[in-house]
Amino acid sequence: MEKQKKLISIVIPAYNEEECIDSLYSEITKVIDKINKYDFEVIIVEYGSVDKSYEKLLEVNKKDQRFKIFKLTRNCGGDGGISAGLQYANGDAAIITYADLEDPPSLFRDFIKKWEEGYYHVYGITKKRQGSLLRKINSKIFYYIINKLTGNIIPKNVADFRLIDKVVYKKFNDLQEKNKFLRGLFSWLNYKSIGVEYNRNTVRAGGESKAKTFTVISLALKGIFSFSTFPLRMASIIGILTSMISLLLAVYFIIQYFTFGSFPFSGFGTI
């Protein structure tokens, strides 16, 4: 009797990626069809697109049942799409990637090899990224802020592109956070991990990058509020300063009263 192969889930969020769908299907199948040791399911979560992404994804599903398509009713961001996809994953491990193919599917083999060596969490480390100068500056801003304020919980240049064992993603799915910061949570779960360096593809499969300045800063803030004591420290400092200022003002008013017999500004508004 033939031994049943292990299953690997590939989880992909997709937002306004209609120009990438054909290339995505082609590149993913090209890789997984050559990895005969495992079976694969590809879970693509479309979230609030205003183009024809969902329609094109349904066409992919019709010709290849390994591709399972889910649609969310609103734009919940890439992290939200990934979180939803992991809820439907059945694999012994899950690979997270994006529909734009900036992270090369050819790296799946390297991730799987590290997993076979006993690592529960294999994450991609971007050595060289494509895009405009502004895009590169955005990335530098993100990693500078997040590492400064979270005690370096997230290794520099770590992408969402990664493989996680079923044990890890099941633990992740059980977490009660509503607005999950994936890179931080996977590190926080603290399973045996290793990074794999790679160069991002120089040309996007299609469409425009979603890594706008506001998106990058918003993601950094989510990480800071989730994994840093900085907001609490700032709240404490502001509270102490406010109390000190209030105390000084109270002392000043008391001195004024006993010196001049009235509080300062008490005559304002009188005739």
C-alpha angles and dihedrals in degrees: 000000000000114000114243113249122238115254125233120197120211111203118199128175115208129194121170092339102137091129091056101046099088093047091044092055092045096048096042094049091045089060103038094045088063095050097079095168093075141040118230140209120190114209112194117186115198111198121192100321117172094201130066096280094119094047091050091047090053088055089054090051091052093058098037120031091193086076109080116192125206127181125206120204096231144023104273095165130251093290090053091050092050092047090052092048093051089056088064097041118119100176130120082234134010129218117206119206140142133254095238092073093227085131105061117238087212086078091067089088092055092048092049092048091055090047090053088053089062105269115138095195124038115179132187120240114203112226096175127015130197128223140071127324089256090054091052091047089051090055093048090050091050096051093041093053097040095047095044094052103035101048093253093294088151118056115237116272094006112157131206085249104108150120121243128186119241089252089059099045092045089054088047091051090053093057113109098216112125097200102042122196099208102196092051097043095050089052091045092054084065103208121158103292142180135180127230117203120221143158117247117236111270094223127047116233089239145312126037132308116262092208096103121163094256091048092051093048091045090053091048091051091050089054092047094051091045101045109018135079088208095101090049091048091049091049090050093048092048090048092051093046091048091050092048093049091047091050093048091049091049091051090047092051092048092051091048091050096051092042101045102017094242141064117261115265090017090128095056114116095018126120 
